[in-house]
Amino acid sequence: MGRVNHDLIGEQLGADPERVEQVKRNLEHHYVEMKAGDILYFHCNLLHTSDQNSSDFRRWVLIVAFNKKSNDPYLEHHHPKYTPMTM
């Protein structure tokens, strides 16, 4: 499928809608219903979405990304460069 670029769609980054439509024609959909307090982990390259939060409660999201120190950005970028941690 190759790299799927992301651009601003409204106020959020989203996958290229034209590519997503093509993917939806060719790949299987899996729906995951969750209860309050459930956690879902998935690979960062998985195309995913969630429906609008229609409850009276906030939806909390924690995004964690790991990167090898050898994969430092070569251009100035909004992602930080590798910084060693000292104990």
C-alpha positions in Angstrom: 0.0 0.0 0.0 3.0 2.3 0.5 3.2 5.3 2.7 -0.1 7.1 3.5 0.5 10.8 3.9 -1.4 12.8 6.5 -2.6 16.3 6.2 -4.8 18.7 8.2 -8.5 17.7 7.9 -10.4 20.2 10.0 -8.4 20.7 13.2 -6.7 17.2 13.1 -4.1 15.4 11.1 -5.7 12.7 9.0 -4.8 10.1 6.4 -5.3 11.1 2.8 -9.0 10.5 2.3 -8.6 9.3 -1.3 -6.1 6.6 -0.3 -8.3 5.6 2.7 -11.3 5.0 0.4 -9.2 2.8 -1.8 -7.8 0.8 1.2 -11.4 0.3 2.5 -12.3 -1.3 -0.8 -9.4 -3.8 -0.6 -8.9 -4.6 3.1 -11.0 -6.0 5.9 -12.6 -3.7 8.5 -12.4 -4.7 12.2 -14.7 -2.9 14.7 -13.7 -2.8 18.3 -16.3 -1.9 20.9 -14.7 -1.0 24.3 -16.0 -0.3 27.8 -15.0 2.6 30.0 -11.4 2.0 31.2 -10.5 -0.3 28.4 -7.2 0.2 26.6 -6.3 -0.6 23.0 -2.7 -0.9 21.7 -2.0 -1.0 18.0 0.9 -0.5 15.6 1.5 3.1 14.6 1.0 2.3 10.9 -2.5 0.8 11.4 -5.1 3.0 9.8 -7.6 3.7 12.5 -10.5 6.0 13.5 -13.0 6.4 16.2 -16.5 7.7 16.3 -17.5 10.9 18.0 -17.5 10.8 21.8 -21.2 11.4 22.6 -20.9 10.8 26.3 -20.7 13.5 29.0 -17.1 12.4 29.8 -13.7 13.3 28.2 -12.0 10.7 26.1 -8.4 10.5 27.2 -5.6 9.5 24.8 -2.0 8.8 25.5 0.3 8.5 22.5 3.7 7.0 23.1 6.3 6.8 20.4 9.7 5.1 20.6 12.6 5.7 18.2 16.1 4.4 17.9 18.8 6.9 18.7 20.4 6.0 15.3 17.2 7.4 13.6 17.7 11.0 14.6 16.1 13.6 12.3 18.6 15.1 9.9 16.6 18.3 9.5 15.2 20.6 12.2 11.7 19.2 12.9 9.0 19.3 15.6 10.2 15.9 16.8 13.1 16.3 19.2 16.6 15.1 18.5 18.1 12.2 20.5 19.0 13.3 24.0 20.7 10.8 26.3 19.2 10.4 29.8 21.4 10.5 32.8 20.5 8.6 35.9 
